[in-house]
Amino acid sequence: MTETGRSVLDEAWGRIPQSRETQVDQGSFTQTRIERVIHLIAGCGSLVLGAQAFTAALGSSGEAAGWHVPLTAAIFVPLAAMIVACLVGRLTRVFAGIFAVVFVVTLCAWPVATAAGPTPAPTEDPWIFYLVNVATVASIVAFPLVLQIVWTVATPILYGVVRLLQVQADGAFVATIALDVSFALILGSVLLTLGWMYRSIASNVDQARAAAVASYASAAATAATENERVAVAALMHDSVLGALLAAERASTPRERTLAVSMAREALTRLANAEKDPLEGSDEPVPASRLADEIESAADEMGVQVRVSRQLEEGTPRVPGRVARALVLAALQAVANAVQHADAQGLAVQLTGSASPGGVAVRVRDSGAGFDVSAIAPDRLGIRGSIHARLAAVGGHSEIESHSGGTTVTLEWESGDRW
């Protein structure tokens, strides 16, 4: 994305009220808030059910001697930590996951803990039943979707199994236990579905927002580029007109030198202005990408050419603007070879060196050659599209031509400044 696109994105996000969540992850604006809402609801619901279970546990006598205090401590300490984490918004997944696992472990120990206890009444639910769906909620907060489904289904069923083991499969308890398990499964499924639905909606909203912002940024970048092109066109008109007037009126060596400088400046600005917003950013790219882009662009021109690559290990990455200048200049050299040498012996080579760091592109053909010094001043294919373009980004270009062919060398060193 261009610098203009980035500034537009920054401005768009700047118009959204900022908080800790948006500063951490602007790409998941809605998801972050939905997660926070889910955690708050989970904390409040767990607080209510936890208080109900704790009240029932205080008056419980169903456990054997020595089991009551360890069981209640094992359940309610991690439950309290999870509730606090949900309400505060810190380490929520960690403590919710701990409670979900501890509850299952405690549930597995329940038959052993109640084996020597008094026989419960068929209509009386143990205090641990009130926390079955709290464990489901904890899994929704802490685990990925697959484990959420496992916990939602397995926890109520496990409760039914351990409850039957506690009462030794007494037929008087079967109907009550089946009703409890069914209720826990239905409620857990509803909670799981709601959590999945709201998270999916939030994810889709964030994707739509990101796409809209990216589209707006692209449109804004295109508009800015068009405005810039208009400004550059006016600037070039003034620069070229000024250079022509200076050349016409030049009567001394000093005035001729000034006219040449003005013309060179106009060509440099023209080379710098030739930048498509869709070409990408100015971030450095691997040197091998130059070869890929030359091959791709040549194919689009109808020229089948394969670039030979000789890149040393440690070849520096090439700034985006320099890479584009090298590719465009190489394509101009290829076009010249096709036009004037009928692409005889056309070959393109990319070399890269680690010390001194730099890259070079060489375009060769075996045509009849030409006299470089005899090129007419009004022919900008070489002066503007090759020499001026490379000079504008701190590169160097050289053309050697004789009766055996022509070689165009385009070089850039990492120590150059552009």
N, C-alpha and C positions, 0 to 999 in steps of 0.2 A: 504494500500500500504506500502511496506517495506521502510526502510530508504534509501536503494539504489534507489528504484523507485522515491522517492521524490527528491533525488539529481539529478537524470536524468531529471526529469521534470523541476527543477529549471535551469539546464544547458540549456535545450532546449529553455525555455522562455528567458533566458539570451542572446541567439543568435538573438532574434528579437529586432529591434530598439525600445528603450523604450521612451514613452512619458507619458503625464499625463493620457491619456485615458487607456493605457495598464497597467499602475501601479494601476489604480483604479479597473479594471476588466479584468484580463488576459483571463478569460473564454469567453469573448465576443469581441475578438480582432477585427474581421471584422465588427460585428454589430456596434461597437462604431464608427468606421470610416464611415460607411454608414450613420449612424444617423447624424454625423457631416457634411457630404456632403449634405444630405437632408436639414439640417438647413441652410447651406450657400446658397443653391439654392433658398430655400424659402425666405431667407432674401433679396437676390438680386432681385428676381422676384417681391416680394412685394414692394421693393423700387421703381422699375420702374413703376408698376401699381399705387402705391400710389402717386408718383409724377404726373402721368397723372390725377388721380382723384382729387388731390389737386389743380392742375391748373384749371381743370374744375369747381371745387367748388368755386374758387375765383371769377369767373365771373358768378356764378349761381344766378338766380333771381326766381327760381321755388318755394322756400319756402315762407311761410307766414312771416310777420314781427315778429321778436323776436325768430324765430326758426333757422335761418341760423347759427349763431355763436354757439349755444349749440349743434346742430347736427354735425357740422364740428369738434368741440372740442371733442365730444364724440367718433367720429370715428378715427380721426387722432392722438390723443394723445396715445391711446393704440396701434395703428398701428405703430407709431414711436418707442414705447417701444418694440414691438415685433421684428421689424427690427433690432434694436440695439442688442437685446438679441440673435437673430439668428446669427448675424455677430460676436458677441463676444463669444458666446457659453456658456452663463450663464443664468439660469432661463428661458430657451427658452420655455419649455412646459407651464410654468405658464403664461407668457405674451401672448403666442399664444392662449392659452385657454381663457384668458380674452378677447382678441380681437374677437375671434369667437363668444363668447356669446354676447358681446356688439354690434357687427354688427347685429345679429339677432334681438336684442331688438330695435336697432335704425331703422331697416328695418320695424319692426311692427309699429313704430311711424310715419313712412313716410307719410301715407295717411292723418294723422291728421296735420302734419307739412306743407303739401302742399295744404290743403283743401281750404285755402283762397288765395292761390297764383295765379299767372297768368296761363292761359292754355298753356301747352307746345305744341311744334310742334310734329307731328307724327313721324318725322324722327330724332328727337333729343332725345338722351338717357340722363337721369339724371346722375350726377357725381357719385352717389352711385353704379351705375351698374358696373363701372370699378373695384369695390372691391368685387363683388360676388365671383369670383374665389379665391381672396385673403383669404376670409373667409374659403373656401374649403381647401386651403393650410394650413391655421392655424389649422384646425381640423386634418389634416394629421400629423402635427407636434406634436399636444398636446394630441389627444384623441386615445383610442383603436380603433380597426378596425370597430367595430359595429357602434360607434358614427361617425367615419369618413364617413361611407356609409350614415348614416342619414343626416349628414351635406351636403354631396355632392349632394344628391337628394333634400333635403328639402329646402336648401337655394335658388337655382334658382327658384323653384316652388313658394316659398314665395315671392320672388321678383316679379314674374309674377302676383301673386294675388294682392299685394299692388299697383303695377303699374296700374292694371285694376281699382282698387278702386280709385286711384288718378284721372284717366281720366273718371271715372264713366262709365266704360265699353263701351266707344266710339268705334264703329266699325272701325274707321280709324286707331286705334292703335293696333288692335288685331294681325294683321300680323307681325308688328314690334316687339311686345312684345313676341309673340310665337317664332320668330326667335332668339331673345335675350336669351330666356329661353333655347331653344334647344342648342344654342352655349355654354352657361354656363354649361349645363348638360354634353355635350360631352367633353368639355375641363376638367371639374372637374373629370369625370370618367377616362379620360386618366391619369391625375395626381394621382388619387387614385390608379389606377392599377400599375403605375410605382413605387410608394412608397411601395405598398404591395410586388411587385415582387422583388425589390432590398433588402428589409428587409428579405424576405424569403430566397433569395440566400445567404445573409450574415449569416443567422442563420444556414443554411445547411453547409456552409463552416466552420463555427466555430465548429459545431458538428463533421464534418469529421476531422478537425484538432485535436480536443480533443481526438477522437478515435485513430488517428494515433499516437499521442504523448503517449497515455496510452499504446497502443500496443508496441511501441518502448521501453517504460519504463519497461513493463513486460518482454520483450525479454532481455533487458539489465540486469534486476534483475536476470532472470534465468541464464544468462551467468555468471554473477558475483557469483551466488550461486554455480554453477558447478565448477568454478575456486577455490572457497573457499573450496568446498568438496575435490578437489584434494590436496589442501594445507593441509587440516585437515587430510586426509588419510596419507600423508607423515609424518605429525607431530605425528599422532597416532602410526605409524610404529616405529618411533624413540622412542616415549615414552614407548610403550609396550616392545620394545627390550631392552631399558635401564632398565626398571623395572625387566625384566626377568634375565638380566645379574647381576643386583644388588642382586636379590634373590638367584641366583646360587652361588655367591661369598660371600654371607653374612656368617660370622663366629662368630660374636659377637652380643650381644643384640642391640647395637647401629646401626650396619649395617643392622640388620633385621628390626629395626624401620624405617630406611631410605628407605629400599626396600618397606615396606608397604606404606609409604608416597608417593613414586613414583607411586605405583600401584593405590592408591586412586586418585592421580592427573590425571592419564591417564583415569580412569573411569569418573571423573568429566568432563574432556574435551570431552569425547565421548558423555556424556549426553547433554552437551551444543551444540555440533555439530549437533545434531539430530533435525534440524529445517527446515521445509519446507517453501520456500518463498511464497507458496500459502495459508499458514495458517492464514495470516492476520498480522496486525501491532501489536506493543507492547502497544497500547493504552489500558487503563483500561476498563474492561468489567463488566457488572452486574454479580453478583455471580450466579444468576439463569441460566446463559448461560452455566455454567459448566455442569449442569444436562442435558441440551438440547444436548450438544455435546457428552456427555457420552452415552446417549440413541441412538443418531444417529450413532455414531461409532460402538456401540455394535450391532445395527441392521445390519450394513454392515458386521460384523463378523459372522452374523447368530445367534446371541444371543438376545433373546427378554428379555429385562430388563427395568424396569421402576424405575427411581430414585425418592425416597421420599425426599421431600424438607421441611426443617425447618429453614427458614431464618428470623431472627429478623429484625424489621424495623431499618434501619440505618446500616445494614451490608455493609462494605466498598466494593467498586469496586475492582476487582482483576486485577493486571497488566497482559497484554497479555501473556508474557513469563511464568509467574507463572501459569496462567490458562491452558496453553498448557501442562506444566509439570504435573499439577494435573490430567488433563484428560488422558494423556498418561500413567501415573502411574496407574490410576484407571483401564484403559483398560488392562494393564498387569496383574493386580490383578484379573480382570474378566476372562481373558484368563487362568490364573493359576487355578481358581476355576472350569472352564469348563474342563480343561485338567486333573486335579488331583482329583476333587471331583464330576465330572460329573454334575456340576451346581446344586447339591442338595441344596435346600434352599437358592439359590443365591439371595442376596438383596443388593442394593446400597442406601446409605443415604447421603444426602448433608445437612450440617448444617452451619449456619452462625450466628455470634454474633456481636453485635455493640460495646460491651465493655467487654474485649478487642477486637478490631476489627479483624476479621479473619474468615476463612472458614475451614471446615473439610469434607473430603470424607471418608466414611467407606464402605468397601466391605466385606460382610459376606457370608459364606457358611456353610452347616451342614455336610460336609464330614468327613472323618476319621481323618483329621488333620495330622500334621507332626512335626518333631523335628527341630525347626528353627536353633539350634546350629549345627545340623548335615548336613547342606547344603554344598555340595562340593564347593571348591573354584572356580572351573571353570564354575559354574552355575550362569550366569549373569542375569537371569530373574528377580531375586529379588534384588541382589546387584547393578546391573547396571541400570535396567529399573525402579526401584522403589526408593531404598535408594539414589543412586548417583544422580538420576534425581531430586529428591526433595531437596537434599542438595545443588545442583548447583544453585537453585533459592531461597535459604534461607528458605526452608520448612523443615518439620519433618515427618518422617514416622515410623510406629511401626507395628509389626506383632505379633499377639497373636494366637497360635494354640494349640489345645488339641484334645482329642478324640471326642469332641462334635462339632468340626468345627474350622474354621479359620476366623479371623477378621484382615483386613488390614486397618490401619488408616493413612490417609494422611492429614497433617495440614499445614496451613500457616497463619501467623499473619501479620497484616498490618504494624507493627513496624519492621518486618524483613527487611533486606537489601539483595539484590541479584545482 
